[in-house]
Amino acid sequence: MFSRITGIGSFLPGQAVSNHELARRGIATSDEWITSRTGIGFRHLAENGETSSDLGLEASRRALSAAGLEASDIDLIIVATSTPDYIFPSTACLLQSKLSNHGATAFDVQAVCSGFVYALTIADKFIHSGSHKRALVVGSEVFSRILDWSDRATCVLFGDGAGAVVLEASDRPGILATSLHADGAHHGILSVPGSVCNGKVIGDPFLRMDGQAVFKFAVRVLAEVGEECCAAAGIPSAGIDWLIPHQANMRILEATARKMKVPMDKVIVTVDRHGNTSAASIPLALDEAVRERRIRAGQKVLLAGVGGGFTWGAVLFEL
């Protein structure tokens, strides 16, 4: 039993917010400062009250439509998010309710920016085991809620959005190989080091990052796990048609491509228009590339993610 992606969808909230608009809002930055360091020009920000399950709902509806399925056909729902609606129940269960799906297995995965790769790998294992037939895998984030808008080193990098895929059982291979890793020893270079206790925030509730340390770590492990995943499938990295890395910033994308010896014209880039949407970034980029008919049936696509934890992983599939 194999699994294949049969439907893809994505959703971005509101209007695109430019670097110039951030500067007009009083953030001590400029378009030149942001674009020269990150390649980011725009991002989307959720409205007050708009949650990860809301964004995920729109992306899921589009993925289900693309697959020609109803929500009731799904027997597994996995949501990758670091910005859940509640402490509990899971965002997956809230999304399940909004989809009017009853009885499917539903849970969240927390691997930050690697979350979608983790969730897709887990769904593939469920289907490969024969226990489930149709999975909805969602990456959805409202990172704008955990940003310190006085910290220009972090707040300009991130955006909100959601992406989803439908993964179905098949007698033909679709997911060709997966690889996941983590090393909690590096948790301090990217985290939200706060919690809620007795109704009060304990610690720091905002995202904090050591940018240089993250850059070095991310480029190394993205390239390594990409090569590892290709090797597991018996395919050289030169044999892939497309590379979709986590859309963190342009420098990381370019450096990863160089290390893997993948030309930039085979790398899908959306970070310039979406910013870093964490677990949503890879499915957002995948959906855009498929809708634009750059990625076509029969092509081999490598997804590679890295996120706080630190976590990292890759999925190689044939569309």
For each residue, the residues with C-beta under 8 A, 3 or more apart:
1: 127 128 129 130 169 170 171
2: 127 128 169 170 171 172 173 174 175
3: 123 124 127 128 135 167 168 169 170 174 175
4: 167 168 170 172 173 174 175 317
5: 8 165 166 167 174 175 317 319
6: 66 67 68 69 166 167 168
7: 63 64 65 66 67 68 69 165 166
8: 5 62 63 66 163 164 165 166 283 286 287 290
9: 58 59 60 61 62 63 64 65 66 163 164 165 287
10: 59 62 161 162 163 164 280 283 284 287 288
11: 55 56 58 59 62 161 162 163
12: 16 44 159 160 161 274 284
13: 44 45 46 47 50 55 160 161
14: 17 44 45 46 47
15: 44
16: 12 42 43 44 273
17: 14 21 22 42 43 44 45 159
18: 21 22 31 41 42
19: 22 23 29 30 31 34 35 40 41 42 156
20: 23 24 31
21: 17 18 24 25
22: 17 18 19 25 27 29 34 155 156
23: 19 20 27 29 30 31
24: 20 21
25: 21 22
26:
27: 22 23 149 150 152 155 156
28: 152
29: 19 22 23 33 34 152 156
30: 19 23 33 34
31: 18 19 20 23 34 35 41
32: 35 36
33: 29 30 36 37 152
34: 19 22 29 30 31 37 38 40 41 156
35: 19 31 32 38 39 40 41
36: 32 33
37: 33 34 249 251
38: 34 35 156 157 249 250 251 271
39: 35 249 250 251 253 271 272
40: 19 34 35 43 156 157 249 250 271 272 275 276
41: 18 19 31 34 35 272 273
42: 16 17 18 19 159 272 273 274 275
43: 16 17 40 158 159 160 274 275 277
44: 12 13 14 15 16 17 159 160 161 274 275
45: 13 14 17 144 159 160
46: 13 14 50 51 54 55 142 144 145 160
47: 13 14 50
48:
49:
50: 13 46 47 54 55 142 160
51: 46 54 55 85 91 94 142
52: 55 56 79 81 83 84 85 91 140 141 142 162
53: 56 57 79 85 91 94 95 98 140
54: 46 50 51 57 58 98
55: 11 13 46 50 51 52 58 59 140 141 142 160 161 162 280
56: 11 52 53 59 60 79 81 91 95 138 140 162 164
57: 53 54 60 61 95 98 99
58: 9 11 54 55 61 62 162
59: 9 10 11 55 56 62 63 138 140 162 163 164 280 283 287
60: 9 56 57 63 64 71 95 99 136 138 164
61: 9 57 58 64 65 99
62: 8 9 10 11 58 59 65 66 164 287
63: 7 8 9 59 60 66 67 136 164 165 166
64: 7 9 60 61 67 69 70 71 73 74 136 166
65: 7 9 61 62 68
66: 6 7 8 9 62 63 166
67: 6 7 63 64 166 168
68: 6 7 65
69: 6 7 64 73 74 134 166
70: 64 73
71: 60 64 74 99 100 101 136
72: 100 101 102
73: 64 69 70 134
74: 64 69 71 77 99 101 104 134 135 136 166
75: 103 104 105 132 133 134 135
76: 104 105 106 123 126 127 132 134 135 136
77: 74 92 95 96 99 101 104 105 106 107 135 136 138
78: 92 106 107 108 109 119 122 123 135 136 137 138
79: 52 53 56 90 91 92 95 106 107 108 109 119 138 139 140
80: 108 109 110 111 115 116 118 119 137 138 139 140 279
81: 52 56 84 91 108 109 110 115 139 140 141 279
82: 110 112 115 141 143 146 192 278 279 307 308
83: 52 141 142 143 145 146 278
84: 52 81 87 90 91 108
85: 51 52 53 91 94
86: 89 91 94
87: 84 196
88:
89: 86 93 94
90: 79 84 93 94 106 107 108
91: 51 52 53 56 79 81 84 85 86 94 95 108 140
92: 77 78 79 95 96 106 107 108 138
93: 89 90 96 97 106 107
94: 51 53 85 86 89 90 91 97 98
95: 53 56 57 60 77 79 91 92 98 99 106 138
96: 77 92 93 99 101 102 104 106
97: 93 94 100
98: 53 54 57 94 95
99: 57 60 61 71 74 77 95 96
100: 71 72 97
101: 71 72 74 77 96 104
102: 72 96
103: 75
104: 74 75 76 77 96 101
105: 75 76 77 126 132
106: 76 77 78 79 90 92 93 95 96
107: 77 78 79 90 92 93
108: 78 79 80 81 84 90 91 92
109: 78 79 80 81 115 118 119 122
110: 80 81 82 115
111: 80 114 115 117 118 119 182 279 305 307 309 311 313
112: 82 115 190 278 279 307 308 309 311
113: 246 248 276 278 279 281 305 306 307 308 311
114: 111 117 118 180 246 279 305 306 307 309 311 312 313
115: 80 81 82 109 110 111 112 118 119 139 278 279 305 307
116: 80 119 120 137 139 163 279 280 281 282 283 303 305
117: 111 114 120 121 178 180 282 303 304 305 313 314 315
118: 80 109 111 114 115 121 122 180 305 311 313
119: 78 79 80 109 111 115 116 122 123 137 138 139 279
120: 116 117 123 124 137 165 167 175 178 303 315
121: 117 118 124 125 178 180 313 315
122: 78 109 118 119 125 126
123: 3 76 78 119 120 126 127 132 135 137 167
124: 3 120 121 127 128 167 175 178 315
125: 121 122 128 129
126: 76 105 122 123 129 131 132 135
127: 1 2 3 76 123 124 130 131 132 133 135 167 168 169
128: 1 2 3 124 125
129: 1 125 126 132
130: 1 127
131: 126 127
132: 75 76 105 123 126 127 129 135 169
133: 75 127 168 169
134: 69 73 74 75 76 166 167 168 169
135: 3 74 75 76 77 78 123 126 127 132 166 167 168
136: 60 63 64 71 74 76 77 78 164 165 166 167
137: 78 80 116 119 120 123 164 165 166 167 283
138: 56 59 60 77 78 79 80 92 95 119 162 163 164 283
139: 79 80 81 115 116 119 162 163 164 277 278 279 280 281 282 283 284
140: 52 53 55 56 59 79 80 81 91 161 162 163 164 279 280
141: 52 55 81 82 83 160 161 162 277 278 279 280
142: 46 50 51 52 55 83 145 160
143: 82 83 146 147 158 159 160 207 276 277 278
144: 45 46 147 158 159 160
145: 46 83 142
146: 82 83 143 192 205 206 207
147: 143 144 151 154 155 158 206 207
148: 151 154 155 206 207
149: 27 155
150: 27 155
151: 147 148 154 155 206
152: 27 28 29 33 155 156
153: 156 209 211
154: 147 148 151 157 158 206 207 208 209
155: 22 27 147 148 149 150 151 152 158
156: 19 22 27 29 34 38 40 152 153 275
157: 38 40 154 248 249 275 276
158: 43 143 144 147 154 155 207 275 276 277 278
159: 12 17 42 43 44 45 143 144 274 275 276 277
160: 12 13 43 44 45 46 50 55 141 142 143 144 277 280
161: 10 11 12 13 44 55 140 141 274 277 280 281 284
162: 10 11 52 55 56 58 59 138 139 140 141 280 283 284
163: 8 9 10 11 59 116 138 139 140 280 281 282 283 284 285 286 287
164: 8 9 10 56 59 60 62 63 136 137 138 139 140 283
165: 5 7 8 9 63 120 136 137 283 286
166: 5 6 7 8 63 64 66 67 69 74 134 135 136 137
167: 3 4 5 6 120 123 124 127 134 135 136 137 174 175
168: 3 4 6 67 127 133 134 135
169: 1 2 3 127 132 133 134
170: 1 2 3 4 173 174
171: 1 2
172: 2 4
173: 2 4 170 176 318
174: 2 3 4 5 167 170 317 318 319
175: 2 3 4 5 120 124 167 178 315 316 317
176: 173 233 235 300 316 317 318
177: 229 230 232 233 315 316
178: 117 120 121 124 175 229 232 313 314 315 316
179: 225 228 229 232 313 314
180: 114 117 118 121 311 312 313
181: 221 225 311 312 313
182: 111 309 310 311 312
183: 186 309 310
184: 187 309 310
185:
186: 183 189 213 217 309 310
187: 184 190 191 308 309 310
188: 191 210
189: 186 209 210 213 214 217 310
190: 112 187 207 208 209 210 214 307 308 310
191: 187 188 207 208 308
192: 82 146 204 205 206 207 208
193: 203 204 208
194: 201 202 203 204 205 206
195: 201 202 203
196: 87 199 200 201 202
197: 200 202
198:
199: 196
200: 196 197
201: 194 195 196 205
202: 194 195 196 197
203: 193 194 195
204: 192 193 194 208
205: 146 192 194 201
206: 146 147 148 151 154 192 194
207: 143 146 147 148 154 158 190 191 192
208: 154 190 191 192 193 204
209: 153 154 189 190 214
210: 188 189 190 213 214
211: 153 214 215
212: 215 216
213: 186 189 210 216 217
214: 189 190 209 210 211 217 218 248
215: 211 212 218 219 251 252 255
216: 212 213 219 220
217: 186 189 213 214 220 221 306 310
218: 214 215 221 222 246 248 252 256 306 312
219: 215 216 222 223 252 255 256 259
220: 216 217 223 224 259
221: 181 217 218 224 225 306 310 312
222: 218 219 225 226 245 246 252 256 259 304 305 306 312
223: 219 220 226 227 256 259 260
224: 220 221 227 228
225: 179 181 221 222 228 229 304 306 312 313 314
226: 222 223 229 230 237 243 245 256 260 302 304 314
227: 223 224 230 231 237 260
228: 179 224 225 231 232 314
229: 177 178 179 225 226 232 233 302 304 314 315 316
230: 177 226 227 233 235 236 237 239 240 302 316
231: 227 228 234 235
232: 177 178 179 228 229 316
233: 176 177 229 230 316
234: 231
235: 176 230 231 239 240 300 316
236: 230 239
237: 226 227 230 240 260 261 262 302
238: 261 262
239: 230 235 236 300
240: 230 235 237 243 262 266 300 301 302 316
241: 266 295 299 300 301
242: 266 267 268 289 294 295 299 300 301 302
243: 226 240 256 257 260 262 266 267 268 301 302 304
244: 267 268 282 285 286 289 301 302 303 304
245: 222 226 248 252 253 256 257 267 282 303 304 305
246: 113 114 218 222 252 276 281 282 304 305 306 307
247: 253 269 270 271 274 275 276 277 281 282 284 285
248: 113 157 214 218 245 252 253 271 276 281 306
249: 37 38 39 40 157 252 253 271 276
250: 38 39 40 253 254 269 271 272
251: 37 38 39 215 254 255
252: 215 218 219 222 245 246 248 249 255 256
253: 39 245 247 248 249 250 256 257 267 269 271
254: 250 251 257 258 264
255: 215 219 251 252 258 259
256: 218 219 222 223 226 243 245 252 253 259 260 304
257: 243 245 253 254 260 262 263 264 266 267
258: 254 255 261
259: 219 220 222 223 255 256
260: 223 226 227 237 243 256 257
261: 237 238 258
262: 237 238 240 243 257 266 267
263: 257 266 267
264: 254 257 267 269
265:
266: 240 241 242 243 257 262 263
267: 242 243 244 245 253 257 262 263 264
268: 242 243 244 285 286 288 289 294 295
269: 247 250 253 264 272 285
270: 247 273 274 281 284 285 288
271: 38 39 40 247 248 249 250 253 274 275 276 281
272: 39 40 41 42 250 269
273: 16 41 42 270
274: 12 42 43 44 159 161 247 270 271 277 281 284 285
275: 40 42 43 44 156 157 158 159 247 271
276: 40 113 143 157 158 159 246 247 248 249 271 281
277: 43 139 141 143 158 159 160 161 247 274 280 281 284
278: 82 83 112 113 115 139 141 143 158 281 307
279: 80 81 82 111 112 113 114 115 116 119 139 140 141 282 307
280: 10 55 59 116 139 140 141 160 161 162 163 277 283 284
281: 113 116 139 161 163 246 247 248 270 271 274 276 277 278 284 285 305
282: 116 117 139 163 244 245 246 247 279 285 286 303 305
283: 8 10 59 116 137 138 139 162 163 164 165 280 286 287
284: 10 12 139 161 162 163 247 270 274 277 280 281 287 288
285: 163 244 247 268 269 270 274 281 282 288 289
286: 8 163 165 244 268 282 283 289 290 295 301 303
287: 8 9 10 59 62 163 283 284 290 291
288: 10 268 270 284 285 291 292
289: 242 244 268 285 286 292 294 295
290: 8 286 287 293 294 295 319
291: 287 288
292: 288 289
293: 290 296
294: 242 268 289 290
295: 241 242 268 286 289 290 299 301 319
296: 293 299 319
297: 319
298: 318 319
299: 241 242 295 296 318 319
300: 176 235 239 240 241 242 316 317 318
301: 240 241 242 243 244 286 295 316 317 318 319
302: 226 229 230 237 240 242 243 244 314 315 316
303: 116 117 120 244 245 282 286 314 315 316 317
304: 117 222 225 226 229 243 244 245 246 256 312 313 314
305: 111 113 114 115 116 117 118 222 245 246 281 282 311 312 313 314
306: 113 114 217 218 221 222 225 246 248 310 311 312
307: 82 111 112 113 114 115 190 246 278 279 310 311 312
308: 82 112 113 187 190 191 311
309: 111 112 114 182 183 184 186 187
310: 182 183 184 186 187 189 190 217 221 306 307
311: 111 112 113 114 118 180 181 182 305 306 307 308
312: 114 180 181 182 218 221 222 225 304 305 306 307
313: 111 114 117 118 121 178 179 180 181 225 304 305
314: 117 178 179 225 226 228 229 302 303 304 305
315: 117 120 121 124 175 177 178 229 302 303
316: 175 176 177 178 229 230 232 233 235 240 300 301 302 303
317: 4 5 174 175 176 300 301 303
318: 173 174 176 298 299 300 301
319: 5 174 290 295 296 297 298 299 301
